[in-house]
C-alpha cells in the first residue's frame, strides 16, 4: 500500500497499574512509528484531550498514546519531513466535543496550538450532548483508513469492528498492557492472536504475500525487540497491504450517447488522480471478475470500497441507487456529472463537479483535484438521533 495520504489511527491504552518500563517501551514504539509514518506522507486520525497517568502519579508516561502521536507529528512538521496538508486533506483529522478543549492539559496547549496554527488540523465536532465514545469512534472509523491497535479494552475492540465493517484495515500489535478502564476481552493483544489465525478478517495483503507471516514479524517478544526494529516490521506490513479501493459508479452501456465522453473523463481525469492517491480502481468490466452475479459484484465491491466516485451523467436509475447506498454507508463520495446535467432535487443539494469535455484537460484535472480535496471527508448526511 502506498502510505502517502492514508489516514492512520494509532489507538490503545494501558492499565493504570501496568509496569512503567513496559509502558515506556510502548510509548517509544508509538513515537518511532508515528514519526516514520509522518515522514512517509501518511495522514492521521488523532484525539486531543486528557493525558491520564499511572495510578497515583502526576508524572511519567501516559496510559494512552494520543499526545505521543501528536508530539511525533509536530516534530516531523518542524523538521520539514511532513506537510500540514495535501490533496487528501490536512495532516490530522480529529473529532471533538464541546468539552474536548477544556480537557487538554496546560503543558500540552502549546503543542496543540502549534499544530492548529500550522494548518495541520481538520476538526469535526459532534452534536452538543453527543460525547459518547462510541459515536466518536464511528466517526473516526469513517475518517480513517488503517487502525493500529495497541492493547486497550472495549474502545479498541469497538474501533476494530467499525474499521473492519467499513472494509478498512486493522493491524493489532502484540503488546499486552491491559486497558485504562479495565474492560474488554483482551484488546489489541487478543485481536493480534485472532489476526494470526485469520488475517483476512483484519487486513488484506498484496497477492503472493502471507498476512500471518507479515504480522508475526511485528512481534515485540515481551519487550525484547528494539522499538526501531519493531517499527520497521510494522512498516513492512503496511507497505504490503492491498491498496484501498475506489469504486466507480457511472454509465457503462456503450450504446448510450454520453458513453464516450464519460469514458474519456474517467480515463483521463479521474484515473490519474485516483491512482496518484494510491487507490485501486474498481469498475465493473475492468479487471478480473470474482463474482458469478453482476449485482453481487456491484454491491459487494461498493460496500467494501473506501471511496465511491459517482458520475450521474445520463441520470441512470442504477447510479442513483448506488449513490444512495454509498451515502447510507457513510462512505466517502465524490460526485460528478457532465455540464448541463439537470440533477433531481436531492442530489442537486450535494456539491457536484460538472465537467466539460470541451475544457482543456489540465484545467479539468485541476478542477477535479480541488473538488476531491473539498469533499473527500464530507460528513454524514444523516445525524444520529438521541433521547433527550
Phi, psi and omega in degrees: 000138172283118185280341181300121178087350178287139179268120185242132175248118174261112188227145177164183180199176179227156175297140180300346179245021178293150178303133185300322182296326177291320180292321178298321176299315181299318178294322177297320178294314179298317180299313180298315184291313181298319178297317179294321178295318178299317180292334179280354180097006179291153171257173186224151160255125185220161179241147176236121181186224185289166177225074183293146183250179174299157184304127177078009184248146172248358180226186179083183185292147176284157177270005168233171191242007187300314185284335173294319175298314180299319178302314182294322178295315179299319178297320179294321177295313182298326180276359181077015181267354178216149180253141183300332181205164179197196182298327180275009178106191181286159187300324181237130170251131181226150177247121185241164171241176180296343182255358187302313189289331178293340182272349181291125180299150182303319183287354177255356185293324179296316177299313180299314180295323178296318179295318179292317183291336178281353181081023184268353189244123171257125190243127172245147183243138170284156178300149177307133181091347181264067179268006183301133177297327181295317179295318179298318181294325176298318178291323178298320179294325177295321183282329189273166174245325184224134173253127171252113189258127181238107178051228179077188184225234184301322181299314179295318180295321177294317177302317180299318178296317181295314180297311181297322180296335178266009179076022182258168190271139179236119180244100177273143176258164188272359182300132178246101183241359187080198183225144183300326180260003180055045180234189179081185183242021178133350174056217185300323181295320177294318178297324177301313181296321178292322181292328175298324181284316181224074184300331183295341176284343185249322183203160179245138180243166180297154181304135178092351179261154177255114180298319181297317180295317180298318179292320181299328179294340182277000181304143174265353175049060178055047172073013185264355177264132179301139178308322180295322180288321177296319178300316180299321179292320178294317179297324177296317176299313180300322181294334181266001175294145175295145182297146173296157189253137173249117184264131180264125171251118186191170175295129179242353181282112184292346181276350181280146187297332183272356189304311186298319180292320178295316179301316179298319180299315181290320183285328186257340183246308185286308183308311183302319181288316181301316180288324176300323181277003172086019178267150171269127181284128174241112177221132179302132180096350176248142177079186183283134178272120182258007187232148177276335187240125186300317181299321177295319179300316182296306189283328176292317179294317179296317183300323186257016176266155182268343175209144175245123174262111188247117177253124186259012176304131181093347176052048181282133181304321182295327179292320177294323179298315181289326174299313180299321179296315181296318179295320179293333177278359185055037175280163170291131182231127174249116188256131179222164174193155177292141178306134182100349177291127179262100185284145173298171190305306187299305180292339179294343179276351178264144181295126183236138173271112178268103183274151183234113184295344179274350178283149180302145185303314182297325178292318178296319178296319179296314181296320180292320178300316179296320178296316179302311183299319181291327192247001185300323181247039177305131181291162178303147181278345177241126178267146179294147176271157178220155176282135180259000000 
